[in-house]
């Protein structure tokens, strides 16, 4: 069977840019007694091969989008990165013969772009419906497994104690009291380093920070308007646990979108610990750092979600990077201070930063209002 598939391998640029043969080989090895379970994969790969070998110009966009989806399907990343919890029911409905739901375009952009580029005479794709059903079932099983098979160790279910000025000692300020404790997850965290218990395929983050043996600093969370929502000091190099703990401890509800330069592994890290809390959160790598994540699926790229989410198209995905560069202004001063003074200076600096951003925004709104009023007066 391997020889037969080798003879069908796409030629020229396709065989270099799309590892079609390796996908077929992996599927072949996994078939075993459950061959029919992998039939949707084989059918979609066969469909892609047929499209790639065709010479019809009108199908080029459709073929390119089909390839993009298969690349994400066969990536080593978690299926929940490609199929979020909200998309499971929509995929199951589509797999049973229903029309594609419009919400799939924002939840699974690669699939949404296929629907958008489908020619008029190719509206029904049985192999794509079967694949959608298979992915939905995989995502549901994975989510339920993460939710039910974890040992969460909590000292108490009560809210953490809080005093108004305690951030001066703890170095953690998010403008509100902590909502919940950060539990210990047996089998996922370890005693030496909570962030090192799991390792992912992507090594970009650790190759950047680990080799430099950085000793920590300030971890800040920013909104798209470059407003700092909070910060905390970190004793060691920044890791996934810093972002996870800040979101879980201080946010009543998880953000809809989290853009982070290591989001490809932050998503898996967060979902393996609190799947219910983060089930509706989209973890995406900012555009600037995405180029360095060569082994990661495009399902982790913010540019991928911009195709289906108009709200993200105007977002500066490097907002945190731009704002963090502003902290360099106090970097030298902080390095000569004790811990308490360093925390106070950081707090004051970020308060001034936020106030200046707020005033700039108010001036911009006032300017636009005046322009609009002038336009109305001219037309009156």
Secondary structure, DSSP 8 states (H G I E B T S, - for coil): -HHHHHHT---HHHHHHS-HHHHHHHHHHHHTT-GGGGHHHHHHHHHHHHHHH---GGGHHHHHHHHHHHHHHTSSS-HHHHS-HHHHHHHHHHHTT----TTHHHHSHHHHHHHHT--GGG---HHHHHHHHHHHHHHHHHHHHHHHS-EEE-S-SS-----TTTHHHH-EE-SS---S---EEETTB-SS-TTSS---S--HHHHHHTTTT---EEEEEE-TTS-EEEEEEESSS--HHHHHHHHHHH-SS--SEEE-TTHHHHHHHHHTT-HHHHTT-EEEB-HHHHTT-TTS-GGGBHHHHHTT-HHHHTS-TTHHHHHHHHGGGGHHHHHTS-HHHHHHHHHHHHHHHHHHHHHHHHHHHHHHHHHHHHHHHHH-
